[in-house]
Amino acid sequence: MRKDGRRVKDADPIYTIIPYILKYRYDSMNMIEIDIPVAPMQSYLNEKRRQGHRFSHLGLVLAAYVRTAAEYPLLNRFIVNKRIYQRNEFSVAMVVLKPGSLDETMSKMYFQMEDDIFAVHETMDRYISENRGT
């Protein structure tokens, strides 16, 4: 029993043997390098600004990340002691610089899987304000 996730007992058999093949954390690390076209993002942000909403590029990417994790819940799993767990929450860690200094703070933002771009941006704005002390 873990407070951060529940054990997955009905996982696909191929997933249950992976912890025995990829024994170390660095074995199972996934990396990808992709080019994301900025023009569609910018046109979407401009359209929303005309409607009176101000979103940042980071807020848009975070909202897409939350939507992707909601549609594909297998992305929000982790392994401990060769057992697969599904996370109870969805979180994103972020570093925030304090204004006028080199001090920084890092902690997590927590999202609901149903959050849309408005809720994601509100959570992100609140997180930045709290951590900057403004």
C-alpha positions as semicolon CSV with decimal commas, in nm:
position;residue;x (nm);y (nm);z (nm)
1;M;0,000;0,000;0,000
2;R;0,147;0,333;-0,109
3;K;0,008;0,680;-0,059
4;D;0,122;0,801;-0,402
5;G;-0,030;0,523;-0,612
6;R;-0,227;0,203;-0,629
7;R;-0,084;-0,127;-0,744
8;V;-0,175;-0,237;-1,096
9;K;-0,254;-0,608;-1,094
10;D;-0,411;-0,646;-1,437
11;A;-0,122;-0,504;-1,641
12;D;-0,030;-0,646;-1,978
13;P;0,217;-0,934;-1,925
14;I;0,486;-0,760;-2,130
15;Y;0,480;-0,470;-1,882
16;T;0,516;-0,703;-1,585
17;I;0,845;-0,848;-1,714
18;I;1,002;-0,513;-1,805
19;P;1,122;-0,441;-1,446
20;Y;1,324;-0,763;-1,463
21;I;1,484;-0,669;-1,796
22;L;1,543;-0,300;-1,727
23;K;1,674;-0,329;-1,373
24;Y;1,806;0,022;-1,321
25;R;1,642;0,357;-1,352
26;Y;1,878;0,471;-1,627
27;D;1,796;0,156;-1,829
28;S;1,435;0,257;-1,863
29;M;1,486;0,627;-1,925
30;N;1,307;0,749;-2,236
31;M;1,416;1,054;-2,427
32;I;1,280;1,211;-2,739
33;E;1,372;1,514;-2,941
34;I;1,095;1,664;-3,148
35;D;1,037;1,990;-3,328
36;I;0,707;2,148;-3,234
37;P;0,573;2,398;-3,488
38;V;0,517;2,728;-3,312
39;A;0,288;2,885;-3,575
40;P;-0,028;2,685;-3,482
41;M;0,037;2,751;-3,113
42;Q;0,083;3,122;-3,178
43;S;-0,235;3,148;-3,386
44;Y;-0,430;2,968;-3,110
45;L;-0,287;3,201;-2,844
46;N;-0,365;3,507;-3,060
47;E;-0,723;3,386;-3,107
48;K;-0,764;3,340;-2,731
49;R;-0,613;3,685;-2,666
50;R;-0,872;3,838;-2,899
51;Q;-1,136;3,663;-2,686
52;G;-0,985;3,823;-2,373
53;H;-0,781;3,532;-2,236
54;R;-0,405;3,559;-2,185
55;F;-0,224;3,227;-2,199
56;S;0,148;3,159;-2,219
57;H;0,322;2,908;-2,441
58;L;0,419;2,710;-2,130
59;G;0,057;2,703;-2,013
60;L;-0,051;2,571;-2,351
61;V;0,215;2,297;-2,348
62;L;0,124;2,202;-1,988
63;A;-0,245;2,183;-2,079
64;A;-0,160;1,954;-2,371
65;Y;0,052;1,741;-2,138
66;V;-0,235;1,706;-1,888
67;R;-0,478;1,615;-2,169
68;T;-0,234;1,356;-2,306
69;A;-0,189;1,195;-1,964
70;A;-0,567;1,189;-1,919
71;E;-0,617;1,016;-2,254
72;Y;-0,329;0,772;-2,200
73;P;-0,323;0,684;-1,828
74;L;-0,041;0,432;-1,880
75;L;0,193;0,734;-1,901
76;N;0,125;0,809;-1,535
77;R;0,264;0,483;-1,397
78;F;0,579;0,404;-1,202
79;I;0,767;0,097;-1,080
80;V;0,886;0,019;-0,726
81;N;1,041;-0,317;-0,630
82;K;0,943;-0,464;-0,966
83;R;0,576;-0,380;-0,907
84;I;0,374;-0,146;-1,129
85;Y;0,172;0,137;-0,971
86;Q;-0,074;0,389;-1,112
87;R;-0,025;0,737;-0,966
88;N;-0,311;0,882;-0,761
89;E;-0,239;1,235;-0,881
90;F;-0,086;1,416;-1,172
91;S;0,190;1,662;-1,087
92;V;0,446;1,874;-1,270
93;A;0,760;2,011;-1,102
94;M;0,873;2,361;-1,191
95;V;1,150;2,600;-1,086
96;V;1,051;2,963;-1,023
97;L;1,308;3,242;-0,992
98;K;1,251;3,511;-0,731
99;P;1,240;3,859;-0,886
100;G;1,560;4,063;-0,855
101;S;1,771;3,781;-0,714
102;L;1,931;3,452;-0,802
103;D;1,720;3,265;-0,547
104;E;1,492;3,001;-0,687
105;T;1,230;2,769;-0,556
106;M;1,111;2,436;-0,688
107;S;0,803;2,239;-0,601
108;K;0,514;2,063;-0,769
109;M;0,189;2,177;-0,922
110;Y;-0,098;1,930;-0,892
111;F;-0,359;1,893;-1,165
112;Q;-0,684;1,705;-1,205
113;M;-0,711;1,489;-1,515
114;E;-1,025;1,682;-1,618
115;D;-0,846;2,019;-1,616
116;D;-0,873;2,227;-1,931
117;I;-0,641;2,507;-2,042
118;F;-0,820;2,757;-1,816
119;A;-0,773;2,546;-1,501
120;V;-0,412;2,461;-1,593
121;H;-0,326;2,827;-1,648
122;E;-0,498;2,929;-1,324
123;T;-0,301;2,665;-1,130
124;M;0,024;2,773;-1,296
125;D;-0,038;3,145;-1,224
126;R;-0,122;3,071;-0,860
127;Y;0,190;2,855;-0,825
128;I;0,417;3,123;-0,972
129;S;0,263;3,399;-0,756
130;E;0,300;3,194;-0,437
131;N;0,660;3,099;-0,511
132;R;0,770;3,445;-0,619
133;G;0,611;3,599;-0,314
134;T;0,414;3,855;-0,518
